[in-house]
Amino acid sequence: MEKIEIGKQEIRRAVTEKGGTEKTEFQSAETGKRNNKKVKLGKNGAGKLVFRKVGTAKNKAEKPAARKAEAGNMNTIQADAASPETVEIEKIETEVADKKSQNLMSLIRRVHGLVENPDIEKHRQSQDYIGTILSNTKSLNYREVDVDGMYGEWVSVNRAHMKKYIILHCHGGGYSTGSSLYARTLTSKLAESTSMDVFCFDYRLAPEHPFPAATEDAMKAWNYLMLLGYGARDVVLTGDSAGGNLALALALKLKEEKRLLPRGLVLMSPWTDLTSSGKSFQTKAELDPVLDRPYIERMVKAYAEGQNLEEAFISPLFGNFEGFPPTYIQVGENEILLSDSLRLHQAFIDANVSVKIDVWPGMWHVFQMSPMKTAWSAMDKNAEFIYDICR
């Protein structure tokens, strides 16, 4: 948060050098209020989607232009578009936004370095510790349950909320780390943003329990919900990273068994291709502050050594998605698993599945975990999608 505030101060200082009018212009934009002057702002603003932002800027430019053209003032339009003041402000804002993004990425690298540990047990403990700290809030209830020997927990808000629909969340961690406790960084936000109960479970982890242990445990969690009286259409299936892989594998398994599928899927930075064949493994290698190829290779070896990595239950990207429910995918622009999401999106389109993807500018792998405004904005988008499909 300090870096974000520094960024705002830099904007104010930079613009003040150009005069008081521009300073007022930026300050009003920071609070969401714009003056009448035409200034394009927020190219890389937190919480704004790439495609949405581009579209918004274009529309705002075209509508005034159209009105002026009708009045025969084309010369005025050209003058506005070429305004040196506007160009200078855009340049300043871009430079500050880039610096802010670099600072954030550097911070994430340091935080991730504190958690990652060659000793897998210490790594798991560090994750649980972070989950405990970030989920310490009185606005939520956490209720532990035993599902035939498997730990699970319900996360719910301390207020009147929806009971008809629930969320089944599969946590991430490369199939070797992670837990319901660590996943509270996401399940808490999911519960608060949707006002729905969220169930998360501790599936068996590799290398002690390689494939197909996690898929078997995911099916156990699904059957537990069905025995409670929920129907498949009452459940929204969510997952992050390897949990996104597991959510897809569970849906594929349900389909194989000719059972009803969940109402919808929400996937955050899903790990869909364990063959690591996506282009972003090369193009985003220097940008990703969280993942790298050696880490991915260790996780693959622990979970699926000796297996056919193109099997759909291991790499869901290669599965048959015909008949799948509506799906929403979120992914960071600066992660090596970007291609995993983009290719999954295309595979869903090819299978005639209702699917939507948002690529978040400047963001990293499962950025929704982070305690920042952009993470909450992403969760609000998740909630919008879930409300949509639960109508």
Secondary structure, DSSP 8 states (H G I E B T S, - for coil): -HHHHHHHHHHHHHHHTT-HHHHHHHHHHHTT---SS-----TT-TT--HHHHHHHHHHHHHHHHHHHHHTT-HHHHHHHHT-HHHHHHHHHHHHHHHHHHHHHHHHHHHHHHHH--SSHHHHHHHHHHHHHHHT--TTEEEEEEEETTEEEEEEEESS--EEEEEEEEE--STTTS--TTTTHHHHHHHHHHH-EEEEEE----TTTS-TTHHHHHHHHHHHHHHHTT--GGGEEEEEETHHHHHHHHHHHHHHHTT----SEEEEES----TT---THHHHTTTT-SS--HHHHHHHHHHHHTTS-TTSTTTSGGGS--TT---EEEEEETT-TTHHHHHHHHHHHHHTT--EEEEEETT--TTGGGSSSHHHHHHHHHHHHHHHHHT-
